[in-house]
Amino acid sequence: MNRKRILIVLIIAAAVAATALYAGWFRRDTGLQGSGTVEARDIRVGSKIGGRIDKVLVREGDSVQPGQILITFDDKELQAALEQSRANAQKALRGYRPEEIAEARAAAAQAKADYELKKNGYRQEDIAVAQADLDRAKADEVRTHLDFDRYDALARKDLVSKQQRDTAEANWKVALAQQENALHKLDELKRGYRPEEIASALARYNQAQATLEKLERGNRREDVDLAKAAYAYDEARFRERQVTAPSAATVEVLDVRPGDLIAPNTPVATLLERDQIYVRIYIPETVIGRVQLGEKAEVHVDSFSNQVFNGVVEQINQQAEFLPRNVQTREERVHQVFGVKIRIDDPSGRVRAGMAADVKLKAGN
């Protein structure tokens, strides 16, 4: 009886042990674990145009919001360039003023009249006046010539002084020169303008007419677009007069002062994004297949040992590390690892870059 009772007790104990072993097997934690250091994505901000710093509105350690102004630059030159390009764009869009068109129309009319004058030649009235001037000059030449002949003859007989004779000769020569000048002027009027003078007048007329047509039609579409583009470019440069925070972050490094002269494209501050903190752990090659993008994770940091922070697998490296590619055995392959980036969800902002972290992935078999 005792032997039978002992046997029953042993059977029951074996069953209990098997059940416990079976339950323990299925309750066994299959999660993957790793440790690393918390990191934060940093942003180096600056201005594409640079310049002299006017104001520094934050300090290192300050929390900033998206769009918050961190630094401003002296913007007097940028403001002047922007106003000039704005005026040019508005002028190109509106076209020319009526008085400008009227002025161009008058200039074209004057140029046309000058061309017609040179093309048609001189009027008969002008030629007649020149002929009369020539006739008068001839008459003066004949009269003064006769006077000179008389004084010359009298001077040989000492009846007049030599001075009177020289005066008469000078008057005759002046009249002779005036006759030649009148003759040349009449010939010029009869011949008309030279071909090169007519061509020059025609060119001036065509230029004035083209200017008038341009003003009447207004600016071309491409000219308007060019003015708008120049205005947009100066607007973009004007926005660079200040440095703003692109997202919610903490000012980590800021070593500038008002009056500093900063070159274009020079970073002036480093920001750490508060919602972009992560930890990178390393998983052996033999079990990396159990890790999937978007998989949940639990993150523990020493500073808050009783707090569990949620995480998610954001990146799995495509290339293994630490061992050469030609690994031969399974025992060696366990030392070849892949980096896994875990993004930490911490709206409270307690987890900070540099903290040690332990990560537990909820990966299946």
VENDA-V170973 format. One record per backbone hydrogen bond with DSSP energy under -1.0 kcal/mol. NH is the residue of the N-H (numbers start at 1). CO is the residue of the C=O. E is the energy in kcal/mol with one decimal. If there is no record, write none. Layout:
nh | co | e
NH | CO | E
NH | CO | E
This chain:
nh | co | e
5 | 1 | -2.6
6 | 2 | -2.6
7 | 3 | -2.2
8 | 4 | -2.4
9 | 5 | -2.4
10 | 6 | -2.2
11 | 7 | -2.4
12 | 8 | -2.6
13 | 9 | -2.4
14 | 10 | -2.5
15 | 11 | -2.4
16 | 12 | -2.6
17 | 13 | -2.5
18 | 14 | -2.6
19 | 15 | -2.7
20 | 16 | -2.6
21 | 17 | -2.6
22 | 18 | -2.8
23 | 19 | -2.9
24 | 20 | -2.8
25 | 21 | -2.1
26 | 22 | -1.8
27 | 23 | -1.7
34 | 359 | -2.2
36 | 357 | -2.5
38 | 355 | -3.4
39 | 278 | -3.6
41 | 276 | -2.2
43 | 271 | -2.8
45 | 269 | -2.2
51 | 262 | -2.7
53 | 260 | -2.8
54 | 72 | -3.1
55 | 72 | -1.5
57 | 70 | -2.8
61 | 251 | -3.4
62 | 59 | -2.0
64 | 249 | -2.8
67 | 245 | -3.8
68 | 65 | -2.2
70 | 243 | -3.6
71 | 243 | -1.3
72 | 55 | -2.3
73 | 241 | -3.5
74 | 52 | -2.7
79 | 75 | -2.6
80 | 76 | -2.1
81 | 77 | -2.3
82 | 78 | -2.3
83 | 79 | -2.3
84 | 80 | -2.1
85 | 81 | -2.3
86 | 82 | -2.3
87 | 83 | -2.2
88 | 84 | -2.2
89 | 85 | -2.2
90 | 86 | -2.4
91 | 87 | -2.4
92 | 88 | -2.5
93 | 89 | -1.9
94 | 90 | -2.4
95 | 91 | -2.0
101 | 97 | -1.8
102 | 98 | -2.5
103 | 99 | -2.2
104 | 100 | -2.1
105 | 101 | -2.3
106 | 102 | -2.1
107 | 103 | -2.1
108 | 104 | -2.2
109 | 105 | -2.2
110 | 106 | -2.3
111 | 107 | -2.3
112 | 108 | -2.2
113 | 109 | -2.3
114 | 110 | -2.2
115 | 111 | -2.0
116 | 112 | -2.7
117 | 113 | -2.3
118 | 114 | -2.0
119 | 115 | -2.6
120 | 116 | -2.5
121 | 117 | -1.2
127 | 123 | -1.8
128 | 124 | -2.7
129 | 125 | -2.3
130 | 126 | -2.2
131 | 127 | -2.4
132 | 128 | -2.3
133 | 129 | -2.3
134 | 130 | -2.1
135 | 131 | -2.5
136 | 132 | -2.5
137 | 133 | -2.2
138 | 134 | -2.5
139 | 135 | -2.3
140 | 136 | -2.4
141 | 137 | -2.0
142 | 138 | -2.5
143 | 139 | -2.4
144 | 140 | -2.6
145 | 141 | -2.0
146 | 142 | -2.2
147 | 143 | -2.3
148 | 144 | -2.1
149 | 145 | -2.3
150 | 146 | -2.3
151 | 147 | -2.5
152 | 148 | -2.5
153 | 149 | -2.1
154 | 150 | -2.5
155 | 151 | -2.1
156 | 152 | -1.4
158 | 155 | -1.1
159 | 154 | -2.9
165 | 161 | -1.8
166 | 162 | -2.3
167 | 163 | -2.4
168 | 164 | -2.0
169 | 165 | -1.8
170 | 166 | -2.4
171 | 167 | -2.4
172 | 168 | -2.1
173 | 169 | -2.3
174 | 170 | -2.2
175 | 171 | -2.2
176 | 172 | -2.2
177 | 173 | -2.1
178 | 174 | -2.3
179 | 175 | -1.9
180 | 176 | -2.0
181 | 177 | -2.3
182 | 178 | -2.4
183 | 179 | -2.1
184 | 180 | -2.2
185 | 181 | -2.3
186 | 182 | -2.0
187 | 183 | -2.3
188 | 184 | -2.3
189 | 185 | -2.0
190 | 186 | -2.2
191 | 187 | -2.2
192 | 188 | -1.9
198 | 194 | -1.9
199 | 195 | -2.5
200 | 196 | -2.1
201 | 197 | -2.2
202 | 198 | -2.3
203 | 199 | -2.2
204 | 200 | -2.1
205 | 201 | -2.1
206 | 202 | -2.5
207 | 203 | -2.3
208 | 204 | -2.3
209 | 205 | -2.5
210 | 206 | -2.3
211 | 207 | -2.2
212 | 208 | -2.0
213 | 209 | -2.4
214 | 210 | -2.3
215 | 211 | -2.2
216 | 212 | -2.4
217 | 213 | -2.3
218 | 214 | -1.5
224 | 220 | -2.2
225 | 221 | -2.6
226 | 222 | -2.2
227 | 223 | -2.2
228 | 224 | -2.4
229 | 225 | -2.6
230 | 226 | -2.2
231 | 227 | -2.0
232 | 228 | -2.7
233 | 229 | -2.4
234 | 230 | -2.1
235 | 231 | -2.1
236 | 232 | -2.3
237 | 233 | -2.2
238 | 234 | -2.2
239 | 235 | -1.9
241 | 238 | -1.7
242 | 239 | -1.1
243 | 71 | -3.0
245 | 68 | -2.2
249 | 64 | -1.9
250 | 272 | -2.3
251 | 62 | -2.8
252 | 270 | -2.6
253 | 270 | -1.7
259 | 53 | -2.6
260 | 257 | -2.1
262 | 51 | -3.2
265 | 47 | -2.2
266 | 263 | -1.1
268 | 45 | -3.0
269 | 45 | -1.4
270 | 253 | -2.4
271 | 43 | -3.0
272 | 250 | -2.6
273 | 41 | -2.4
274 | 248 | -1.1
276 | 273 | -1.1
278 | 39 | -2.8
279 | 342 | -2.2
281 | 340 | -2.4
283 | 338 | -2.4
285 | 336 | -3.4
287 | 284 | -1.4
290 | 287 | -1.8
291 | 288 | -1.7
294 | 313 | -2.8
295 | 292 | -1.7
297 | 311 | -2.0
298 | 360 | -2.6
299 | 309 | -2.8
300 | 358 | -2.9
302 | 356 | -1.1
307 | 304 | -1.6
309 | 299 | -2.8
311 | 297 | -2.1
312 | 343 | -1.8
313 | 295 | -2.4
314 | 341 | -2.8
315 | 341 | -1.4
317 | 339 | -2.9
321 | 337 | -2.4
323 | 321 | -1.1
327 | 325 | -2.0
333 | 329 | -1.8
335 | 332 | -1.7
336 | 333 | -1.3
337 | 321 | -1.3
338 | 283 | -2.4
340 | 281 | -3.1
341 | 315 | -2.9
342 | 279 | -3.0
343 | 312 | -2.7
344 | 277 | -2.4
345 | 310 | -3.0
349 | 346 | -1.5
354 | 38 | -3.3
355 | 352 | -1.7
357 | 36 | -2.9
358 | 300 | -3.0
359 | 34 | -3.6
360 | 298 | -2.6
361 | 32 | -3.9
362 | 296 | -1.6
